[in-house]
């Protein structure tokens, strides 16, 4: 159990330089906004602006320029995780942070991304990284920058498509089946399941519905969908004893591994539930989230954890499955709930990350230096540390859906 004590963590510029020195660029032949060189560019830009270091800003601009050349020379898909939407989001982020001036070509890319929604809506492919949820996050960002009404119909339609594709499990209980990631499952191949998380699951749907409520776009229908989905998720938590499985099949079979991670499971679901509950001002959902978060701190013994931390705890030191991801998420919840307990949990996992980093296993170090970006590499540790140092997030966590203080 995490001890209720003040954990003092000091991070200086040399720590950030050491982490940045571990990042190797030039291995990414595609456009990956979560991993790879484009993701590293976002971290470098954040470093440059926060520390007033032109060397890091120059690295960010160099990598971004290489991706501009790639877009001009090759044909890429329309996925946030890897493709035109992710590239456009990164460019828009650079513009908003005044790293570069406004780019006229973004308006052309906006139109292409809007048109590409039709395929995802027809196939009910909602996935954050590869489907319409990720595209809508980008289009909402662009709408709030430009105020152009061309973005509105696609955002409104998202709610209609989610209503149409929802699976009614019981009266006033719904969820959505994952028809994409489940296709690659080796357990029950090509059989859809309910994905319980942000990266490919229900939590991302709750988040994007909360955005529609916040923007008053099809808000009444979005509110009803949030309430019904929350009803179902709360029942899953009760059935699984204060834990939410990574995946649940329609016949009730579920994945018994319950890691605390950004991508799936209990902590990941709390993010979407909080966004939904806050957007519709539902105290029942918010109280549930707070209680469930407190149970994640109380239920897990965090003493004597080695590098292979599985079954309830972080697998590594990075953002997606690791300790820096836990530090970040608990920190976000500490802000919105004004909770010392959550901040203590955040600082525990941050200290754990910094203590493990110097002696991190060589084989894992090699994997993390290539094509890993913010999601799975040292760039993710850097951006979270900058947040903790008080530099603000500069929008990097928008596509990770952890900017919950906006609701």
VOMILUM-100116 format. One record per residue (C-alpha): x, y, z. Coordinates in steps of 0.05 Angstrom, whole numbers, always signed. Layout:
ATOM      px      py      pz
ATOM       X       Y       Z
...
END
This chain:
ATOM      px      py      pz
ATOM      +0      +0      +0
ATOM     +26     +70     -16
ATOM     +44    +105     +48
ATOM     +10    +171     +62
ATOM     +72    +213     +65
ATOM     +99    +273     +28
ATOM    +146    +250     -27
ATOM    +195    +303     -48
ATOM    +220    +295    -119
ATOM    +272    +341    -150
ATOM    +282    +341    -225
ATOM    +332    +387    -258
ATOM    +351    +403    -330
ATOM    +407    +351    -330
ATOM    +357    +296    -316
ATOM    +317    +318    -377
ATOM    +380    +322    -419
ATOM    +399    +252    -398
ATOM    +331    +224    -418
ATOM    +332    +262    -484
ATOM    +401    +233    -500
ATOM    +370    +163    -500
ATOM    +323    +180    -557
ATOM    +347    +156    -625
ATOM    +313    +187    -685
ATOM    +313    +169    -759
ATOM    +282     +99    -755
ATOM    +210    +117    -771
ATOM    +190    +110    -844
ATOM    +118    +127    -830
ATOM     +77    +180    -793
ATOM     +65    +157    -722
ATOM     +40    +210    -674
ATOM     +41    +165    -613
ATOM    +108    +132    -627
ATOM    +166    +146    -673
ATOM    +200    +210    -696
ATOM    +137    +253    -701
ATOM    +120    +237    -629
ATOM    +192    +253    -608
ATOM    +185    +320    -644
ATOM    +127    +338    -599
ATOM    +169    +324    -538
ATOM    +228    +363    -565
ATOM    +183    +423    -579
ATOM    +157    +420    -508
ATOM    +228    +416    -481
ATOM    +250    +475    -524
ATOM    +194    +520    -504
ATOM    +195    +501    -430
ATOM    +270    +506    -420
ATOM    +281    +561    -472
ATOM    +329    +516    -508
ATOM    +337    +529    -583
ATOM    +374    +463    -593
ATOM    +312    +423    -575
ATOM    +267    +469    -616
ATOM    +313    +458    -676
ATOM    +308    +383    -667
ATOM    +232    +388    -665
ATOM    +230    +430    -729
ATOM    +278    +383    -765
ATOM    +236    +322    -751
ATOM    +171    +359    -768
ATOM    +201    +382    -834
ATOM    +220    +311    -852
ATOM    +148    +290    -842
ATOM    +123    +347    -886
ATOM    +168    +318    -940
ATOM    +139    +249    -929
ATOM     +68    +274    -936
ATOM     +85    +307   -1001
ATOM    +121    +246   -1029
ATOM     +78    +187   -1006
ATOM      +6    +166    -996
ATOM     -14    +154    -923
ATOM     -77    +129    -890
ATOM    -127    +169    -849
ATOM    -116    +147    -778
ATOM     -96    +190    -719
ATOM     -45    +139    -695
ATOM      -9    +134    -761
ATOM     -29    +176    -821
ATOM     -53    +244    -843
ATOM     -97    +261    -782
ATOM     -39    +249    -734
ATOM      +8    +291    -777
ATOM     -43    +347    -781
ATOM     -54    +344    -706
ATOM     +21    +351    -693
ATOM     +26    +411    -741
ATOM     -35    +444    -708
ATOM      -2    +432    -639
ATOM     +62    +466    -663
ATOM     +21    +525    -689
ATOM     -18    +532    -624
ATOM     +47    +531    -584
ATOM     +76    +584    -631
ATOM    +133    +539    -651
ATOM    +114    +551    -724
ATOM     +67    +599    -760
ATOM      -2    +579    -784
ATOM      +1    +530    -842
ATOM     -48    +540    -900
ATOM     -45    +467    -920
ATOM     -80    +447    -856
ATOM    -146    +472    -885
ATOM    -138    +424    -944
ATOM    -122    +367    -897
ATOM    -183    +385    -854
ATOM    -228    +373    -914
ATOM    -196    +306    -930
ATOM    -202    +282    -859
ATOM    -275    +303    -856
ATOM    -289    +263    -920
ATOM    -253    +202    -892
ATOM    -302    +198    -833
ATOM    -354    +166    -879
ATOM    -317     +99    -882
ATOM    -308     +95    -807
ATOM    -381    +113    -794
ATOM    -406     +61    -842
ATOM    -362      +7    -810
ATOM    -374     +30    -739
ATOM    -299     +33    -730
ATOM    -294     +79    -669
ATOM    -222     +66    -646
ATOM    -181    +125    -619
ATOM    -117    +108    -656
ATOM    -146     +80    -720
ATOM    -219    +100    -724
ATOM    -267    +159    -719
ATOM    -257    +178    -646
ATOM    -186    +200    -660
ATOM    -207    +239    -722
ATOM    -262    +274    -683
ATOM    -212    +295    -629
ATOM    -171    +329    -684
ATOM    -233    +361    -716
ATOM    -256    +388    -649
ATOM    -188    +419    -638
ATOM    -191    +452    -706
ATOM    -262    +476    -695
ATOM    -241    +510    -631
ATOM    -183    +544    -667
ATOM    -218    +565    -731
ATOM    -292    +567    -710
ATOM    -306    +541    -780
ATOM    -376    +510    -783
ATOM    -353    +457    -833
ATOM    -329    +414    -774
ATOM    -397    +413    -739
ATOM    -437    +363    -781
ATOM    -385    +308    -773
ATOM    -381    +319    -698
ATOM    -457    +317    -690
ATOM    -461    +255    -734
ATOM    -412    +219    -688
ATOM    -465    +218    -633
ATOM    -517    +190    -681
ATOM    -470    +135    -704
ATOM    -453    +116    -633
ATOM    -527    +112    -616
ATOM    -538     +67    -677
ATOM    -479     +21    -662
ATOM    -489     +14    -587
ATOM    -504     -56    -561
ATOM    -562     -56    -512
ATOM    -542    -104    -457
ATOM    -601     -90    -410
ATOM    -652     -35    -402
ATOM    -613     +30    -393
ATOM    -546      -6    -404
ATOM    -505      -1    -468
ATOM    -434     -10    -492
ATOM    -396     -15    -558
ATOM    -360     -74    -588
ATOM    -289     -68    -613
ATOM    -288     -93    -684
ATOM    -216     -74    -698
ATOM    -167     -95    -643
ATOM    -207    -157    -628
ATOM    -194    -181    -699
ATOM    -121    -192    -680
ATOM    -135    -229    -615
ATOM    -104    -298    -611
ATOM    -152    -320    -556
ATOM    -218    -317    -595
ATOM    -196    -293    -664
ATOM    -240    -244    -700
ATOM    -293    -246    -646
ATOM    -310    -175    -622
ATOM    -307    -157    -549
ATOM    -319     -96    -506
ATOM    -251     -61    -499
ATOM    -246     -28    -431
ATOM    -198     +29    -440
ATOM    -174     +92    -476
ATOM    -131     +66    -532
ATOM    -181     +20    -566
ATOM    -241     +19    -520
ATOM    -303     +45    -487
ATOM    -267     +97    -445
ATOM    -249    +136    -508
ATOM    -322    +136    -529
ATOM    -344    +165    -462
ATOM    -291    +218    -469
ATOM    -312    +240    -539
ATOM    -385    +240    -520
ATOM    -366    +286    -462
ATOM    -334    +332    -512
ATOM    -399    +335    -552
ATOM    -436    +354    -488
ATOM    -384    +407    -472
ATOM    -391    +437    -542
ATOM    -467    +430    -541
ATOM    -466    +388    -604
ATOM    -521    +335    -601
ATOM    -513    +343    -527
ATOM    -579    +314    -504
ATOM    -569    +249    -541
ATOM    -496    +246    -519
ATOM    -517    +254    -447
ATOM    -564    +194    -452
ATOM    -510    +151    -482
ATOM    -461    +170    -427
ATOM    -511    +153    -373
ATOM    -529     +85    -402
ATOM    -457     +65    -414
ATOM    -437     +87    -344
ATOM    -493     +43    -316
ATOM    -463     -17    -351
ATOM    -391      -1    -331
ATOM    -411      +8    -258
ATOM    -443     -61    -259
ATOM    -378     -91    -288
ATOM    -338     -61    -231
ATOM    -385     -90    -179
ATOM    -382    -159    -211
ATOM    -306    -158    -214
ATOM    -294    -133    -143
ATOM    -271     -61    -152
ATOM    -232     -76    -215
ATOM    -249     -68    -289
ATOM    -222    -121    -336
ATOM    -184    -102    -399
ATOM    -234    -138    -444
ATOM    -303    -169    -436
ATOM    -337    -215    -486
ATOM    -412    -214    -498
ATOM    -419    -282    -463
ATOM    -386    -254    -400
ATOM    -316    -282    -409
ATOM    -264    -231    -390
ATOM    -189    -220    -388
ATOM    -166    -235    -317
ATOM    -103    -193    -322
ATOM    -117    -127    -290
ATOM     -58     -81    -300
ATOM     -60      -8    -280
ATOM     -45     +23    -347
ATOM     -63     +82    -392
ATOM     -89     +38    -448
ATOM    -137     -11    -414
ATOM    -167     -31    -348
ATOM    -189      +3    -284
ATOM    -148     +67    -286
ATOM    -159     +76    -361
ATOM    -234     +69    -353
ATOM    -235    +120    -297
ATOM    -211    +174    -346
ATOM    -270    +166    -393
ATOM    -320    +158    -336
ATOM    -295    +221    -303
ATOM    -300    +261    -368
ATOM    -370    +235    -381
ATOM    -394    +246    -309
ATOM    -365    +315    -304
ATOM    -393    +337    -372
ATOM    -464    +317    -353
ATOM    -455    +338    -279
ATOM    -472    +268    -253
ATOM    -448    +263    -181
ATOM    -462    +188    -178
ATOM    -411    +175    -233
ATOM    -360    +223    -204
ATOM    -366    +194    -133
ATOM    -358    +124    -163
ATOM    -295    +145    -200
ATOM    -264    +176    -139
ATOM    -279    +114     -97
ATOM    -252     +67    -150
ATOM    -188    +107    -156
ATOM    -178    +105     -81
ATOM    -186     +29     -83
ATOM    -130     +24    -135
ATOM     -84     +57     -85
ATOM    -107     +15     -25
ATOM    -111     -53     -59
ATOM     -41     -59     -89
ATOM     +22     -75     -51
ATOM     +76     -32     -83
ATOM    +135     -57     -44
ATOM    +192     -96     -75
ATOM    +170     -89    -147
ATOM    +218    -113    -201
ATOM    +223     -96    -274
ATOM    +172    -148    -294
ATOM    +114    -116    -256
ATOM     +50    -150    -280
ATOM     -19    -169    -255
ATOM     -42    -104    -225
ATOM     +18     -59    -232
ATOM     +62     -25    -284
ATOM    +100     -69    -334
ATOM    +156     -18    -346
ATOM    +174     +55    -335
ATOM    +138     +85    -395
ATOM     +71    +117    -410
ATOM     +26     +64    -441
ATOM     +37      +5    -394
ATOM     +85     +35    -344
ATOM     +99     +75    -281
ATOM    +105    +143    -314
ATOM     +35    +133    -342
ATOM     +10    +119    -272
ATOM     +46    +181    -246
ATOM     +12    +223    -300
ATOM     -58    +196    -291
ATOM     -58    +201    -216
ATOM     -32    +272    -222
ATOM     -89    +291    -268
ATOM    -140    +262    -219
ATOM    -105    +297    -161
ATOM    -119    +363    -195
ATOM    -193    +352    -211
ATOM    -209    +320    -143
ATOM    -161    +364    -103
ATOM    -136    +298     -72
ATOM     -72    +292     -32
ATOM     -79    +216     -37
ATOM     -77    +217    -112
ATOM     -18    +265    -113
ATOM     +19    +219     -65
ATOM      +5    +161    -112
ATOM     +30    +203    -171
ATOM     +94    +221    -135
ATOM    +106    +149    -114
ATOM    +104    +125    -186
ATOM    +145    +184    -210
ATOM    +199    +169    -159
ATOM    +195     +95    -179
ATOM    +207    +114    -252
ATOM    +267    +158    -236
ATOM    +298    +106    -190
ATOM    +290     +50    -242
ATOM    +315     +91    -302
ATOM    +391     +92    -287
ATOM    +394     +16    -283
ATOM    +341      -2    -333
ATOM    +355     -69    -368
ATOM    +396     -63    -431
ATOM    +347    -102    -475
ATOM    +289     -59    -453
ATOM    +331      +4    -462
ATOM    +346     -14    -534
ATOM    +273     -25    -550
ATOM    +253     +40    -517
ATOM    +303     +83    -556
ATOM    +277     +64    -625
ATOM    +210     +86    -653
ATOM    +179     +90    -584
ATOM    +160    +163    -578
ATOM    +117    +191    -521
ATOM     +74    +129    -515
ATOM    +127     +76    -505
ATOM    +194    +112    -497
ATOM    +235    +164    -460
ATOM    +198    +221    -493
ATOM    +138    +203    -451
ATOM    +178    +208    -387
ATOM    +203    +277    -409
ATOM    +134    +307    -422
ATOM    +106    +282    -356
ATOM    +166    +309    -318
ATOM    +157    +377    -352
ATOM     +85    +377    -329
ATOM    +106    +360    -258
ATOM    +157    +417    -260
ATOM    +101    +465    -274
ATOM    +112    +480    -347
ATOM     +41    +461    -368
ATOM     +25    +405    -416
ATOM     +27    +447    -481
ATOM     -29    +402    -507
ATOM     +12    +338    -514
ATOM     -37    +298    -472
ATOM     -97    +317    -514
ATOM     -90    +256    -559
ATOM     -81    +212    -497
ATOM    -149    +239    -472
ATOM    -120    +255    -403
ATOM    -134    +330    -406
ATOM    -193    +318    -360
ATOM    -187    +385    -324
ATOM    -220    +418    -384
ATOM    -289    +390    -365
END
